[in-house]
C-alpha cells in the first residue's frame, strides 16, 4: 500500500502541474497555458539548434559551394515532403473524429490500419529512391559522405511518413505526452556523436549522427503513441492490408490533396531558402545566416501547430466568443515569439561572423515577426478547413518570393521583401478567414438557436417542418451513454444531409435528444418531404410535421403551436423581446445565491479560477449541451450548468451548486433561462451603451443584426 500511495501522490502532483485549455479560458490562465504548451517545444528547439549549428559548421567548412547548396535543397525538400504528408493526414484525422462521435470507435483501428498501409508503401518508394541514389554514385565511384548524408535524409523522411500516420491516428482524439528526456534525447545523442566522431571520420560523423537521430526519434514516438493506443484499446497494426487501405481511402483523394497542399505551403522556411538561393554567391551572408538559423525559422512556424488541437476543439460555432479570446491571446504570443526567434537568429549570426549584421538584422526582425504572424493565420485557416484560402495566399506568397529574388539586388533588400510579403500574406489570410467565418457555410446544419434567428427574420413565405427519430438500439447493445451519443450522431448526420439538400434555400438543425427541424423557401417541388426523409434516415423517423407560413414570424408561432421544438416550443408563443444580459445575471443571482457566472467579456470569478481542469472541462461540455438541447441532460459536472446564447454565440455560463432542497428553484431557473435563450436567438441582446463589461454579440446575417434594436413579434402571446 505504501508504494501504491506514493504512486497516487506522484500522479496527483503531476495532474496539478497540467494546465488545460479550459483553465486557460474559463480560469483566466491563458498565458500560463501558453507557457505550459511551449515548455518542451522550446527545450527541443534549443537542443536541435545546437546540433544543427555544429552540422552546418562542419558542412560549410569541408564542402564546396555546390555540394553545400545540394545539402540545403535536400534538407528543405524532405522537410517540405513531411509537411505535405501531415497535411494530407487531415483526411484521416477527420475520419477518426467522425467515427468516435458516431459511437463506432471499434472501426478506428481498421481506418488507421488502412492509412498505415498506404504510408508504408510510400515509405518503401522513398527508401528505393535513397538506395538508387547510393547505387548511382557507388557505380560511378563517386560515393562520398555528402551523398550518404543526402541518402540518410531520404531514409529519415521515409521513416517519418508511417510514424506520422501512426501518431496522427490517435492525435485526432487526444494529445500524446512524452517526457522531456524523450523529447530532447535524440538531438542530444546526435550532438554528442557528431562531436565525438568528427576527429576520427570527418563528414561521415554527420551520416552516423543522422541515422541514430532518425532511429531514436521515431522509436520513441512509436513507443509513447503505442501506449495511448493500448490505453484506448486500438491495435491498428492488426489491420494492415490492401482491403483496409481501399476502404479507408475511398472518396478521400480530393481531401488528401487539398489538406496536403494547404499544409505544404505553410512550410515557408523551405521556400525562403530556395528563393534566396537564386543568384546567391558562395560568400552570401544572408544564406549562411538562414541556413544556420533553419531550426529557428522552422520553430517560428512550428509553434503555431501546437494550437491545432485547441482550434479543433473550439471549431464549434457556439464557441465564437471563446475562440475570439483565444485568438487574441495567440496574436500577442506570435508577436512575442517572433521577436524571441529573431533575437536567437541574430545572436547566432553575430557569433558566427564576429560582428553585427547592420541593416540585415532589421530585415531579419521583419521576417521573423511576419513569419510568426503568418504561421498563426495559416494554422487557424487550416483548422477550419479553409484549404482554398491557405493555398491561394501561399501560392501568391511563393510568387512574390520568386519575384523578389529575381528583381531585387542585395541581401538586405531581398530579406526585407521576404518579410514584407509574409506580413501582407498574413493580413490577407486573416481577412479572408474572418470574411468566410462571418458569411457562414451554406448547406451546413445550424445550432437550434441560430436556426430560430434565421427563421424569425425571414420576410417572405416559408415552409417549416419537424421530425422525431426513433430510438433504435444497435446489435452491440451499448450502454445508456453510448446509445445517447449514437442517437445524437444520427441526428447530426441527418441534419447535415438535410442542410446540404436545402443549400441556400433553407436551413436545418437538430435538438437533442431526438428532434430534427428545418425550413425552406416554398416552391412547387418541396426539397425535403416525408418520402425523402424516410429514405435518407433508413425509416427511423416518426411524427413528421410540416406547414407553410406567410412570414418567418408566423412560422415561429406555427412551430410553437405544433411543438416542433419539444419542451421549448411554448416559449415561441410568448412576446419575444431583446434580452438584457445584465438582468439575466441579476436574475441568476436571485435564483442561486453563491453561484458563479462566466462571460468571455467579464472578469473571471476567483472561485472559478480555483476549479480543477477536469471540472472546468465538464462545465463547458454541460454548457454546450444546454445550448443545443435547451434543457439540462446528463450532467458531466458536479454543478448545475446552464448557458445564455445570442446570435449563435455563447454569451454567459451560469454555474450553481446542486442540492435536493433546491430542485424546485433549479427547475424555475431552467424554465426562465430557456425562455431567455429563445428570446436571445430571435430578438438578440439589448444594447447597453455606456456600460463597461457588458457582453456583446456579433450576429452573422443581416436580418439578425436588426434584432439588436428591433423586437420580434412584439405583443404576441398565448
Order of alpha helices (4+ residues) and beta strands (2+ residues): alpha-alpha-alpha-alpha-alpha-alpha-alpha-alpha-alpha-alpha-alpha-alpha-alpha-alpha-alpha-alpha-alpha-alpha-alpha-alpha-beta-alpha-beta-beta-alpha-beta-alpha-alpha-beta-alpha-alpha-beta-beta-alpha-alpha
